[in-house]
Amino acid sequence: MFEKGDRVRVDIPDRDDPDFQYHREQGEIEKVIEDAAGQETGDERDSRLFRVELDSGETQDFRWRDLRPI
């Protein structure tokens, strides 16, 4: 799983996804946020939201399934 300081690439190839605009962008995880999403989905990995500072300077939150290590 990812940690603060990790470099990542956004991988959202589905053009219908509202976050598709970030597909292939790269950045660094600046914060890991815990929430209760894993209780809803049954997958504990979903209980982490990763705040990524993109190389463009924008900050955006992603789930684990939208990120790949660089």
PDB file of N, CA, C and O in Angstrom:
ATOM      1  N   MET A   1       0.843  -1.181   0.000  1.00  0.00           N
ATOM      2  CA  MET A   1       0.000   0.000   0.000  1.00  0.00           C
ATOM      3  C   MET A   1       0.886   1.240   0.000  1.00  0.00           C
ATOM      4  O   MET A   1       2.070   1.163   0.326  1.00  0.00           O
ATOM      5  N   PHE A   2       0.330   2.342  -0.353  1.00  0.00           N
ATOM      6  CA  PHE A   2       1.098   3.584  -0.490  1.00  0.00           C
ATOM      7  C   PHE A   2       1.239   4.314   0.835  1.00  0.00           C
ATOM      8  O   PHE A   2       0.424   4.157   1.744  1.00  0.00           O
ATOM      9  N   GLU A   3       2.305   5.124   0.922  1.00  0.00           N
ATOM     10  CA  GLU A   3       2.581   5.921   2.117  1.00  0.00           C
ATOM     11  C   GLU A   3       2.936   7.339   1.697  1.00  0.00           C
ATOM     12  O   GLU A   3       3.240   7.603   0.534  1.00  0.00           O
ATOM     13  N   LYS A   4       2.892   8.238   2.661  1.00  0.00           N
ATOM     14  CA  LYS A   4       3.287   9.618   2.427  1.00  0.00           C
ATOM     15  C   LYS A   4       4.695   9.646   1.846  1.00  0.00           C
ATOM     16  O   LYS A   4       5.588   8.945   2.324  1.00  0.00           O
ATOM     17  N   GLY A   5       4.886  10.458   0.817  1.00  0.00           N
ATOM     18  CA  GLY A   5       6.178  10.586   0.175  1.00  0.00           C
ATOM     19  C   GLY A   5       6.368   9.703  -1.043  1.00  0.00           C
ATOM     20  O   GLY A   5       7.299   9.925  -1.816  1.00  0.00           O
ATOM     21  N   ASP A   6       5.507   8.700  -1.241  1.00  0.00           N
ATOM     22  CA  ASP A   6       5.617   7.820  -2.405  1.00  0.00           C
ATOM     23  C   ASP A   6       5.275   8.578  -3.682  1.00  0.00           C
ATOM     24  O   ASP A   6       4.351   9.391  -3.704  1.00  0.00           O
ATOM     25  N   ARG A   7       6.021   8.305  -4.739  1.00  0.00           N
ATOM     26  CA  ARG A   7       5.713   8.843  -6.067  1.00  0.00           C
ATOM     27  C   ARG A   7       4.754   7.877  -6.740  1.00  0.00           C
ATOM     28  O   ARG A   7       4.957   6.663  -6.710  1.00  0.00           O
ATOM     29  N   VAL A   8       3.703   8.427  -7.349  1.00  0.00           N
ATOM     30  CA  VAL A   8       2.676   7.601  -7.973  1.00  0.00           C
ATOM     31  C   VAL A   8       2.263   8.189  -9.323  1.00  0.00           C
ATOM     32  O   VAL A   8       2.497   9.359  -9.626  1.00  0.00           O
ATOM     33  N   ARG A   9       1.637   7.319 -10.115  1.00  0.00           N
ATOM     34  CA  ARG A   9       1.037   7.704 -11.389  1.00  0.00           C
ATOM     35  C   ARG A   9      -0.450   7.397 -11.291  1.00  0.00           C
ATOM     36  O   ARG A   9      -0.834   6.333 -10.805  1.00  0.00           O
ATOM     37  N   VAL A  10      -1.279   8.310 -11.744  1.00  0.00           N
ATOM     38  CA  VAL A  10      -2.726   8.099 -11.752  1.00  0.00           C
ATOM     39  C   VAL A  10      -3.069   7.214 -12.947  1.00  0.00           C
ATOM     40  O   VAL A  10      -2.618   7.460 -14.066  1.00  0.00           O
ATOM     41  N   ASP A  11      -3.875   6.180 -12.696  1.00  0.00           N
ATOM     42  CA  ASP A  11      -4.260   5.238 -13.744  1.00  0.00           C
ATOM     43  C   ASP A  11      -5.782   5.111 -13.750  1.00  0.00           C
ATOM     44  O   ASP A  11      -6.350   4.253 -13.074  1.00  0.00           O
ATOM     45  N   ILE A  12      -6.429   5.980 -14.522  1.00  0.00           N
ATOM     46  CA  ILE A  12      -7.899   5.961 -14.663  1.00  0.00           C
ATOM     47  C   ILE A  12      -8.205   5.974 -16.161  1.00  0.00           C
ATOM     48  O   ILE A  12      -8.503   7.031 -16.718  1.00  0.00           O
ATOM     49  N   PRO A  13      -8.135   4.808 -16.824  1.00  0.00           N
ATOM     50  CA  PRO A  13      -8.289   4.767 -18.282  1.00  0.00           C
ATOM     51  C   PRO A  13      -9.738   4.899 -18.779  1.00  0.00           C
ATOM     52  O   PRO A  13      -9.956   5.075 -19.978  1.00  0.00           O
ATOM     53  N   ASP A  14     -10.716   4.818 -17.890  1.00  0.00           N
ATOM     54  CA  ASP A  14     -12.124   4.888 -18.284  1.00  0.00           C
ATOM     55  C   ASP A  14     -12.515   6.335 -18.574  1.00  0.00           C
ATOM     56  O   ASP A  14     -12.581   7.158 -17.661  1.00  0.00           O
ATOM     57  N   ARG A  15     -12.771   6.637 -19.823  1.00  0.00           N
ATOM     58  CA  ARG A  15     -13.117   8.001 -20.239  1.00  0.00           C
ATOM     59  C   ARG A  15     -14.406   8.506 -19.592  1.00  0.00           C
ATOM     60  O   ARG A  15     -14.633   9.714 -19.539  1.00  0.00           O
ATOM     61  N   ASP A  16     -15.247   7.603 -19.101  1.00  0.00           N
ATOM     62  CA  ASP A  16     -16.502   7.997 -18.454  1.00  0.00           C
ATOM     63  C   ASP A  16     -16.320   8.327 -16.974  1.00  0.00           C
ATOM     64  O   ASP A  16     -17.232   8.859 -16.341  1.00  0.00           O
ATOM     65  N   ASP A  17     -15.152   8.015 -16.420  1.00  0.00           N
ATOM     66  CA  ASP A  17     -14.869   8.326 -15.019  1.00  0.00           C
ATOM     67  C   ASP A  17     -14.687   9.833 -14.875  1.00  0.00           C
ATOM     68  O   ASP A  17     -13.971  10.443 -15.669  1.00  0.00           O
ATOM     69  N   PRO A  18     -15.325  10.447 -13.868  1.00  0.00           N
ATOM     70  CA  PRO A  18     -15.188  11.895 -13.703  1.00  0.00           C
ATOM     71  C   PRO A  18     -13.754  12.366 -13.444  1.00  0.00           C
ATOM     72  O   PRO A  18     -13.447  13.541 -13.643  1.00  0.00           O
ATOM     73  N   ASP A  19     -12.879  11.465 -13.004  1.00  0.00           N
ATOM     74  CA  ASP A  19     -11.483  11.817 -12.754  1.00  0.00           C
ATOM     75  C   ASP A  19     -10.552  11.414 -13.895  1.00  0.00           C
ATOM     76  O   ASP A  19      -9.331  11.437 -13.740  1.00  0.00           O
ATOM     77  N   PHE A  20     -11.127  11.045 -15.037  1.00  0.00           N
ATOM     78  CA  PHE A  20     -10.308  10.642 -16.187  1.00  0.00           C
ATOM     79  C   PHE A  20      -9.289  11.717 -16.563  1.00  0.00           C
ATOM     80  O   PHE A  20      -8.211  11.401 -17.065  1.00  0.00           O
ATOM     81  N   GLN A  21      -9.621  12.971 -16.325  1.00  0.00           N
ATOM     82  CA  GLN A  21      -8.716  14.074 -16.689  1.00  0.00           C
ATOM     83  C   GLN A  21      -7.337  13.945 -16.044  1.00  0.00           C
ATOM     84  O   GLN A  21      -6.373  14.549 -16.515  1.00  0.00           O
ATOM     85  N   TYR A  22      -7.239  13.153 -14.957  1.00  0.00           N
ATOM     86  CA  TYR A  22      -5.967  12.975 -14.262  1.00  0.00           C
ATOM     87  C   TYR A  22      -5.182  11.753 -14.741  1.00  0.00           C
ATOM     88  O   TYR A  22      -4.066  11.513 -14.282  1.00  0.00           O
ATOM     89  N   HIS A  23      -5.762  10.986 -15.660  1.00  0.00           N
ATOM     90  CA  HIS A  23      -5.122   9.768 -16.158  1.00  0.00           C
ATOM     91  C   HIS A  23      -3.693  10.076 -16.635  1.00  0.00           C
ATOM     92  O   HIS A  23      -3.467  10.994 -17.423  1.00  0.00           O
ATOM     93  N   ARG A  24      -2.754   9.295 -16.142  1.00  0.00           N
ATOM     94  CA  ARG A  24      -1.318   9.360 -16.479  1.00  0.00           C
ATOM     95  C   ARG A  24      -0.577  10.525 -15.819  1.00  0.00           C
ATOM     96  O   ARG A  24       0.620  10.696 -16.053  1.00  0.00           O
ATOM     97  N   GLU A  25      -1.257  11.325 -15.003  1.00  0.00           N
ATOM     98  CA  GLU A  25      -0.542  12.369 -14.270  1.00  0.00           C
ATOM     99  C   GLU A  25       0.287  11.708 -13.181  1.00  0.00           C
ATOM    100  O   GLU A  25      -0.029  10.609 -12.727  1.00  0.00           O
ATOM    101  N   GLN A  26       1.352  12.387 -12.767  1.00  0.00           N
ATOM    102  CA  GLN A  26       2.226  11.865 -11.729  1.00  0.00           C
ATOM    103  C   GLN A  26       2.319  12.862 -10.592  1.00  0.00           C
ATOM    104  O   GLN A  26       2.113  14.061 -10.778  1.00  0.00           O
ATOM    105  N   GLY A  27       2.632  12.348  -9.408  1.00  0.00           N
ATOM    106  CA  GLY A  27       2.778  13.216  -8.261  1.00  0.00           C
ATOM    107  C   GLY A  27       3.280  12.457  -7.054  1.00  0.00           C
ATOM    108  O   GLY A  27       3.732  11.316  -7.155  1.00  0.00           O
ATOM    109  N   GLU A  28       3.191  13.116  -5.904  1.00  0.00           N
ATOM    110  CA  GLU A  28       3.678  12.553  -4.648  1.00  0.00           C
ATOM    111  C   GLU A  28       2.555  12.555  -3.620  1.00  0.00           C
ATOM    112  O   GLU A  28       1.828  13.539  -3.480  1.00  0.00           O
ATOM    113  N   ILE A  29       2.424  11.448  -2.905  1.00  0.00           N
ATOM    114  CA  ILE A  29       1.415  11.367  -1.851  1.00  0.00           C
ATOM    115  C   ILE A  29       1.833  12.282  -0.711  1.00  0.00           C
ATOM    116  O   ILE A  29       2.912  12.129  -0.138  1.00  0.00           O
ATOM    117  N   GLU A  30       0.968  13.233  -0.390  1.00  0.00           N
ATOM    118  CA  GLU A  30       1.297  14.168   0.689  1.00  0.00           C
ATOM    119  C   GLU A  30       0.556  13.847   1.972  1.00  0.00           C
ATOM    120  O   GLU A  30       0.931  14.334   3.038  1.00  0.00           O
ATOM    121  N   LYS A  31      -0.501  13.028   1.888  1.00  0.00           N
ATOM    122  CA  LYS A  31      -1.256  12.690   3.094  1.00  0.00           C
ATOM    123  C   LYS A  31      -2.097  11.441   2.842  1.00  0.00           C
ATOM    124  O   LYS A  31      -2.616  11.242   1.744  1.00  0.00           O
ATOM    125  N   VAL A  32      -2.225  10.603   3.874  1.00  0.00           N
ATOM    126  CA  VAL A  32      -3.107   9.436   3.830  1.00  0.00           C
ATOM    127  C   VAL A  32      -4.241   9.700   4.809  1.00  0.00           C
ATOM    128  O   VAL A  32      -4.008   9.938   5.994  1.00  0.00           O
ATOM    129  N   ILE A  33      -5.467   9.655   4.305  1.00  0.00           N
ATOM    130  CA  ILE A  33      -6.660   9.965   5.095  1.00  0.00           C
ATOM    131  C   ILE A  33      -7.450   8.683   5.321  1.00  0.00           C
ATOM    132  O   ILE A  33      -7.726   7.941   4.378  1.00  0.00           O
ATOM    133  N   GLU A  34      -7.805   8.432   6.556  1.00  0.00           N
ATOM    134  CA  GLU A  34      -8.609   7.250   6.894  1.00  0.00           C
ATOM    135  C   GLU A  34     -10.089   7.627   6.895  1.00  0.00           C
ATOM    136  O   GLU A  34     -10.464   8.697   7.373  1.00  0.00           O
ATOM    137  N   ASP A  35     -10.920   6.743   6.359  1.00  0.00           N
ATOM    138  CA  ASP A  35     -12.364   6.933   6.420  1.00  0.00           C
ATOM    139  C   ASP A  35     -13.045   5.573   6.548  1.00  0.00           C
ATOM    140  O   ASP A  35     -12.374   4.559   6.735  1.00  0.00           O
ATOM    141  N   ALA A  36     -14.354   5.548   6.449  1.00  0.00           N
ATOM    142  CA  ALA A  36     -15.109   4.314   6.677  1.00  0.00           C
ATOM    143  C   ALA A  36     -15.565   3.647   5.383  1.00  0.00           C
ATOM    144  O   ALA A  36     -16.425   2.767   5.425  1.00  0.00           O
ATOM    145  N   ALA A  37     -15.023   4.035   4.251  1.00  0.00           N
ATOM    146  CA  ALA A  37     -15.467   3.468   2.974  1.00  0.00           C
ATOM    147  C   ALA A  37     -15.307   1.951   2.925  1.00  0.00           C
ATOM    148  O   ALA A  37     -16.114   1.268   2.295  1.00  0.00           O
ATOM    149  N   GLY A  38     -14.281   1.416   3.577  1.00  0.00           N
ATOM    150  CA  GLY A  38     -14.061  -0.027   3.576  1.00  0.00           C
ATOM    151  C   GLY A  38     -15.197  -0.803   4.210  1.00  0.00           C
ATOM    152  O   GLY A  38     -15.458  -1.947   3.835  1.00  0.00           O
ATOM    153  N   GLN A  39     -15.867  -0.197   5.158  1.00  0.00           N
ATOM    154  CA  GLN A  39     -17.026  -0.846   5.783  1.00  0.00           C
ATOM    155  C   GLN A  39     -18.178  -0.967   4.789  1.00  0.00           C
ATOM    156  O   GLN A  39     -18.952  -1.923   4.829  1.00  0.00           O
ATOM    157  N   GLU A  40     -18.275   0.011   3.902  1.00  0.00           N
ATOM    158  CA  GLU A  40     -19.332  -0.004   2.891  1.00  0.00           C
ATOM    159  C   GLU A  40     -19.039  -1.005   1.775  1.00  0.00           C
ATOM    160  O   GLU A  40     -19.944  -1.688   1.294  1.00  0.00           O
ATOM    161  N   THR A  41     -17.767  -1.090   1.364  1.00  0.00           N
ATOM    162  CA  THR A  41     -17.408  -1.933   0.229  1.00  0.00           C
ATOM    163  C   THR A  41     -17.009  -3.343   0.620  1.00  0.00           C
ATOM    164  O   THR A  41     -17.028  -4.251  -0.212  1.00  0.00           O
ATOM    165  N   GLY A  42     -16.639  -3.534   1.905  1.00  0.00           N
ATOM    166  CA  GLY A  42     -16.153  -4.837   2.341  1.00  0.00           C
ATOM    167  C   GLY A  42     -14.677  -5.040   2.060  1.00  0.00           C
ATOM    168  O   GLY A  42     -14.149  -6.123   2.314  1.00  0.00           O
ATOM    169  N   ASP A  43     -13.999  -4.030   1.543  1.00  0.00           N
ATOM    170  CA  ASP A  43     -12.570  -4.106   1.243  1.00  0.00           C
ATOM    171  C   ASP A  43     -11.870  -3.037   2.075  1.00  0.00           C
ATOM    172  O   ASP A  43     -12.030  -1.844   1.820  1.00  0.00           O
ATOM    173  N   GLU A  44     -11.104  -3.461   3.059  1.00  0.00           N
ATOM    174  CA  GLU A  44     -10.469  -2.534   3.991  1.00  0.00           C
ATOM    175  C   GLU A  44      -9.523  -1.552   3.291  1.00  0.00           C
ATOM    176  O   GLU A  44      -9.272  -0.461   3.804  1.00  0.00           O
ATOM    177  N   ARG A  45      -9.005  -1.933   2.129  1.00  0.00           N
ATOM    178  CA  ARG A  45      -8.131  -1.013   1.383  1.00  0.00           C
ATOM    179  C   ARG A  45      -8.859   0.270   0.988  1.00  0.00           C
ATOM    180  O   ARG A  45      -8.235   1.314   0.798  1.00  0.00           O
ATOM    181  N   ASP A  46     -10.179   0.180   0.868  1.00  0.00           N
ATOM    182  CA  ASP A  46     -10.977   1.354   0.494  1.00  0.00           C
ATOM    183  C   ASP A  46     -11.088   2.379   1.618  1.00  0.00           C
ATOM    184  O   ASP A  46     -11.613   3.471   1.402  1.00  0.00           O
ATOM    185  N   SER A  47     -10.607   2.049   2.805  1.00  0.00           N
ATOM    186  CA  SER A  47     -10.676   2.966   3.949  1.00  0.00           C
ATOM    187  C   SER A  47      -9.527   3.975   3.955  1.00  0.00           C
ATOM    188  O   SER A  47      -9.346   4.705   4.930  1.00  0.00           O
ATOM    189  N   ARG A  48      -8.766   4.016   2.892  1.00  0.00           N
ATOM    190  CA  ARG A  48      -7.671   4.984   2.785  1.00  0.00           C
ATOM    191  C   ARG A  48      -7.859   5.824   1.526  1.00  0.00           C
ATOM    192  O   ARG A  48      -8.076   5.316   0.426  1.00  0.00           O
ATOM    193  N   LEU A  49      -7.766   7.112   1.740  1.00  0.00           N
ATOM    194  CA  LEU A  49      -7.819   8.075   0.653  1.00  0.00           C
ATOM    195  C   LEU A  49      -6.444   8.723   0.586  1.00  0.00           C
ATOM    196  O   LEU A  49      -5.900   9.141   1.608  1.00  0.00           O
ATOM    197  N   PHE A  50      -5.890   8.806  -0.604  1.00  0.00           N
ATOM    198  CA  PHE A  50      -4.536   9.316  -0.771  1.00  0.00           C
ATOM    199  C   PHE A  50      -4.580  10.701  -1.407  1.00  0.00           C
ATOM    200  O   PHE A  50      -5.032  10.861  -2.541  1.00  0.00           O
ATOM    201  N   ARG A  51      -4.109  11.689  -0.670  1.00  0.00           N
ATOM    202  CA  ARG A  51      -4.026  13.055  -1.189  1.00  0.00           C
ATOM    203  C   ARG A  51      -2.699  13.182  -1.928  1.00  0.00           C
ATOM    204  O   ARG A  51      -1.625  13.041  -1.344  1.00  0.00           O
ATOM    205  N   VAL A  52      -2.803  13.452  -3.228  1.00  0.00           N
ATOM    206  CA  VAL A  52      -1.637  13.497  -4.100  1.00  0.00           C
ATOM    207  C   VAL A  52      -1.422  14.924  -4.597  1.00  0.00           C
ATOM    208  O   VAL A  52      -2.329  15.558  -5.137  1.00  0.00           O
ATOM    209  N   GLU A  53      -0.192  15.411  -4.400  1.00  0.00           N
ATOM    210  CA  GLU A  53       0.190  16.671  -5.028  1.00  0.00           C
ATOM    211  C   GLU A  53       0.765  16.313  -6.392  1.00  0.00           C
ATOM    212  O   GLU A  53       1.857  15.753  -6.498  1.00  0.00           O
ATOM    213  N   LEU A  54       0.013  16.645  -7.421  1.00  0.00           N
ATOM    214  CA  LEU A  54       0.411  16.325  -8.784  1.00  0.00           C
ATOM    215  C   LEU A  54       1.560  17.233  -9.217  1.00  0.00           C
ATOM    216  O   LEU A  54       1.731  18.330  -8.683  1.00  0.00           O
ATOM    217  N   ASP A  55       2.344  16.767 -10.188  1.00  0.00           N
ATOM    218  CA  ASP A  55       3.461  17.553 -10.682  1.00  0.00           C
ATOM    219  C   ASP A  55       2.999  18.893 -11.255  1.00  0.00           C
ATOM    220  O   ASP A  55       3.788  19.833 -11.350  1.00  0.00           O
ATOM    221  N   SER A  56       1.731  18.981 -11.634  1.00  0.00           N
ATOM    222  CA  SER A  56       1.163  20.226 -12.160  1.00  0.00           C
ATOM    223  C   SER A  56       0.944  21.258 -11.050  1.00  0.00           C
ATOM    224  O   SER A  56       0.674  22.426 -11.329  1.00  0.00           O
ATOM    225  N   GLY A  57       1.063  20.817  -9.776  1.00  0.00           N
ATOM    226  CA  GLY A  57       0.841  21.702  -8.635  1.00  0.00           C
ATOM    227  C   GLY A  57      -0.535  21.546  -8.025  1.00  0.00           C
ATOM    228  O   GLY A  57      -0.782  22.033  -6.922  1.00  0.00           O
ATOM    229  N   GLU A  58      -1.435  20.875  -8.726  1.00  0.00           N
ATOM    230  CA  GLU A  58      -2.791  20.629  -8.216  1.00  0.00           C
ATOM    231  C   GLU A  58      -2.755  19.503  -7.191  1.00  0.00           C
ATOM    232  O   GLU A  58      -1.932  18.592  -7.280  1.00  0.00           O
ATOM    233  N   THR A  59      -3.659  19.578  -6.217  1.00  0.00           N
ATOM    234  CA  THR A  59      -3.795  18.516  -5.222  1.00  0.00           C
ATOM    235  C   THR A  59      -5.130  17.837  -5.427  1.00  0.00           C
ATOM    236  O   THR A  59      -6.153  18.503  -5.587  1.00  0.00           O
ATOM    237  N   GLN A  60      -5.124  16.487  -5.422  1.00  0.00           N
ATOM    238  CA  GLN A  60      -6.345  15.718  -5.667  1.00  0.00           C
ATOM    239  C   GLN A  60      -6.306  14.457  -4.814  1.00  0.00           C
ATOM    240  O   GLN A  60      -5.231  13.926  -4.533  1.00  0.00           O
ATOM    241  N   ASP A  61      -7.486  13.974  -4.399  1.00  0.00           N
ATOM    242  CA  ASP A  61      -7.601  12.744  -3.609  1.00  0.00           C
ATOM    243  C   ASP A  61      -7.971  11.573  -4.505  1.00  0.00           C
ATOM    244  O   ASP A  61      -8.800  11.701  -5.406  1.00  0.00           O
ATOM    245  N   PHE A  62      -7.339  10.415  -4.243  1.00  0.00           N
ATOM    246  CA  PHE A  62      -7.592   9.199  -5.011  1.00  0.00           C
ATOM    247  C   PHE A  62      -7.660   7.993  -4.085  1.00  0.00           C
ATOM    248  O   PHE A  62      -7.099   8.013  -2.990  1.00  0.00           O
ATOM    249  N   ARG A  63      -8.344   6.952  -4.522  1.00  0.00           N
ATOM    250  CA  ARG A  63      -8.339   5.652  -3.835  1.00  0.00           C
ATOM    251  C   ARG A  63      -7.190   4.819  -4.407  1.00  0.00           C
ATOM    252  O   ARG A  63      -6.635   5.138  -5.459  1.00  0.00           O
ATOM    253  N   TRP A  64      -6.853   3.761  -3.704  1.00  0.00           N
ATOM    254  CA  TRP A  64      -5.732   2.899  -4.079  1.00  0.00           C
ATOM    255  C   TRP A  64      -5.835   2.364  -5.492  1.00  0.00           C
ATOM    256  O   TRP A  64      -4.819   2.227  -6.172  1.00  0.00           O
ATOM    257  N   ARG A  65      -7.048   2.056  -5.953  1.00  0.00           N
ATOM    258  CA  ARG A  65      -7.210   1.420  -7.260  1.00  0.00           C
ATOM    259  C   ARG A  65      -6.915   2.372  -8.410  1.00  0.00           C
ATOM    260  O   ARG A  65      -6.773   1.934  -9.552  1.00  0.00           O
ATOM    261  N   ASP A  66      -6.820   3.685  -8.121  1.00  0.00           N
ATOM    262  CA  ASP A  66      -6.546   4.666  -9.166  1.00  0.00           C
ATOM    263  C   ASP A  66      -5.070   5.034  -9.253  1.00  0.00           C
ATOM    264  O   ASP A  66      -4.695   5.883 -10.062  1.00  0.00           O
ATOM    265  N   LEU A  67      -4.231   4.416  -8.440  1.00  0.00           N
ATOM    266  CA  LEU A  67      -2.816   4.792  -8.372  1.00  0.00           C
ATOM    267  C   LEU A  67      -1.907   3.609  -8.668  1.00  0.00           C
ATOM    268  O   LEU A  67      -2.227   2.459  -8.365  1.00  0.00           O
ATOM    269  N   ARG A  68      -0.767   3.925  -9.268  1.00  0.00           N
ATOM    270  CA  ARG A  68       0.275   2.926  -9.531  1.00  0.00           C
ATOM    271  C   ARG A  68       1.609   3.513  -9.061  1.00  0.00           C
ATOM    272  O   ARG A  68       1.828   4.721  -9.156  1.00  0.00           O
ATOM    273  N   PRO A  69       2.495   2.657  -8.555  1.00  0.00           N
ATOM    274  CA  PRO A  69       3.826   3.164  -8.177  1.00  0.00           C
ATOM    275  C   PRO A  69       4.600   3.548  -9.441  1.00  0.00           C
ATOM    276  O   PRO A  69       4.385   2.989 -10.516  1.00  0.00           O
ATOM    277  N   ILE A  70       5.490   4.501  -9.285  1.00  0.00           N
ATOM    278  CA  ILE A  70       6.363   4.880 -10.407  1.00  0.00           C
ATOM    279  C   ILE A  70       7.651   4.091 -10.285  1.00  0.00           C
ATOM    280  O   ILE A  70       8.547   4.238 -11.117  1.00  0.00           O
TER     281      ILE A  70
END
